[in-house]
Amino acid sequence: MSSLIVDNCHYTQLALQCLLQNNGMKNKDIISLTDINELQTACNNLSPDIIFINEDSFTYDPIIGEV
């Protein structure tokens, strides 16, 4: 079982990783991403069972800020 976490916030990623690990998931099966574009690449290479996506990943543009 593998999972992907897409979130700009390191603390949110850490909290989700701890939650998953406390429920029996191995750290090597948890992948944290900071950019929604990385999600496509990760999904092409893996077949994750769970994907957590922060909606800000869709609406944040680092060049101009919030869209």
C-alpha positions, 0 to 999 in steps of 0.5 A: 500500500502506498500513499502520496501527500501533495501539500506545500506545508511541511507540517501538514505533510509531517502530520499525515506521515505520522498518522499513516505510520501510526496506522501501520504504513511503512515510511518508504511507502509514503511520498510527499510532494510540494507541487501538483505537477509532481503528482502526474509524474508520481502517478505515472511511476506508481499506483498509489492507494491513497492520495492526499491533495491540499486544494491550495496546490491547485490555486497557488502560483508561486510567481504571483501568489494566490490565484 
